[in-house]
Amino acid sequence: KKTIKLNALTFYNYLLRFVIIISLLVITFGIPYSKVVLYIYGGSTLIQGSGPTLLR
């Protein structure tokens, strides 16, 4: 029973680290690359409109 709790604790520890790393990457590179992401997602129509402004 202790090993199950230890495995669950280890899993949630790694999951928390992963989420923190992904969040920091989004915060760091989110705004500078917002136009690129919008272009990949929806094409040039999203870039020309108010899409990048809404992401800021």
KENU-928206 format. One line per 3 residues: their letters; for each residue x, y, z of N, C-alpha, C. Coordinates in steps of 0.001 Angstrom, whole numbers, always signed. Layout:
residues N
A = X:Y:Z:X:Y:Z:X:Y:Z  ...
//
This chain:
residues 56
KKT = +828:-1196:+0:+0:+0:+0:+874:+1262:+0  +1997:+1211:+660:+2888:+2373:+682:+3510:+2612:-686  +3782:+1529:-1422:+4385:+1708:-2748:+3400:+2357:-3716
IKL = +2117:+2064:-3566:+1114:+2693:-4428:+1058:+4194:-4160  +1095:+4571:-2892:+1087:+5990:-2550:+2355:+6677:-3035  +3476:+5989:-2909:+4739:+6564:-3366:+4745:+6733:-4879
NAL = +4213:+5741:-5598:+4141:+5854:-7057:+3204:+6985:-7480  +2086:+7128:-6789:+1154:+8210:-7108:+1790:+9566:-6825  +2496:+9671:-5721:+3164:+10924:-5380:+4236:+11270:-6408
TFY = +4983:+10293:-6843:+6009:+10515:-7859:+5380:+10947:-9181  +4292:+10287:-9556:+3600:+10639:-10797:+3100:+12080:-10761  +2452:+12466:-9669:+1927:+13826:-9578:+3042:+14862:-9487
NYL = +4169:+14479:-8930:+5319:+15376:-8890:+5824:+15655:-10307  +5977:+14604:-11112:+6418:+14787:-12493:+5367:+15522:-13323  +4104:+15251:-13074:+3037:+15938:-13793:+3040:+17432:-13485
LRF = +3233:+17786:-12238:+3300:+19191:-11847:+4497:+19882:-12487  +5634:+19222:-12509:+6816:+19801:-13153:+6574:+20031:-14640  +5940:+19053:-15290:+5650:+19165:-16717:+4722:+20343:-16998
VII = +3681:+20488:-16211:+2727:+21582:-16404:+3396:+22930:-16163  +4264:+23007:-15175:+4973:+24262:-14903:+5895:+24627:-16061  +6602:+23652:-16609:+7508:+23918:-17731:+6730:+24375:-18957
ISL = +5627:+23700:-19262:+4811:+24098:-20407:+4243:+25502:-20200  +3801:+25794:-18991:+3251:+27123:-18699:+4304:+28211:-18860  +5507:+27948:-18388:+6577:+28938:-18538:+6939:+29158:-20002
LVI = +6913:+28094:-20796:+7179:+28249:-22223:+6098:+29079:-22906  +4854:+28847:-22538:+3760:+29618:-23133:+3847:+31077:-22720  +4166:+31320:-21465:+4285:+32703:-21002:+5456:+33404:-21691
TFG = +6565:+32693:-21856:+7758:+33301:-22442:+7599:+33567:-23932  +7104:+32584:-24672:+7068:+32701:-26127:+5668:+32936:-26684  +4681:+33099:-25852:+3302:+33217:-26313:+3031:+34458:-27126
IPY = +3364:+35601:-26598:+3045:+36858:-27278:+3917:+37087:-28522  +5228:+36849:-28472:+6010:+37082:-29693:+5615:+36178:-30863  +5157:+34966:-30578:+4824:+34032:-31647:+3321:+33883:-31850
SKV = +2526:+34816:-31362:+1078:+34687:-31494:+637:+34757:-32958  +1287:+35600:-33751:+917:+35684:-35166:+1245:+34394:-35905  +2348:+33764:-35558:+2724:+32506:-36200:+1713:+31416:-35860
VLY = +1315:+31358:-34607:+346:+30349:-34186:-996:+30587:-34867  -1419:+31832:-34943:-2678:+32137:-35623:-2607:+31821:-37112  -1466:+32057:-37722:-1318:+31733:-39143:-1384:+30231:-39371
IYG = -746:+29459:-38503:-790:+28000:-38627:-2208:+27494:-38385  -2892:+28079:-37430:-4229:+27615:-37055:-5295:+28016:-38070  -5295:+29273:-38487:-6406:+29728:-39303:-6058:+30423:-40595
GST = -4803:+30539:-40905:-4422:+31190:-42148:-4299:+32696:-42009  -4243:+33341:-43151:-3977:+34784:-43154:-5174:+35610:-42698  -6377:+35049:-42715:-7547:+35835:-42307:-7513:+36164:-40822
LIQ = -6964:+35297:-40010:-6874:+35589:-38579:-5788:+36603:-38265  -4741:+36632:-39059:-3645:+37575:-38808:-4062:+38997:-39174  -4832:+39149:-40241:-5211:+40482:-40699:-6288:+41108:-39825
GSG = -7051:+40309:-39122:-8111:+40849:-38282:-7594:+41258:-36918  -8453:+41139:-35944:-8091:+41549:-34586:-7576:+40382:-33753  -7205:+39288:-34371:-6740:+38109:-33645:-5512:+38332:-32790
PTL = -4430:+38882:-33342:-3244:+39114:-32511:-3484:+40101:-31376  -4346:+41075:-31612:-4653:+42039:-30553:-5412:+41374:-29416  -6292:+40452:-29748:-7049:+39750:-28713:-6160:+38852:-27862
LR = -5088:+38332:-28434:-4184:+37468:-27675:-3299:+38251:-26716  -3165:+39531:-26916:-2326:+40335:-26027:-3157:+40817:-24908
//
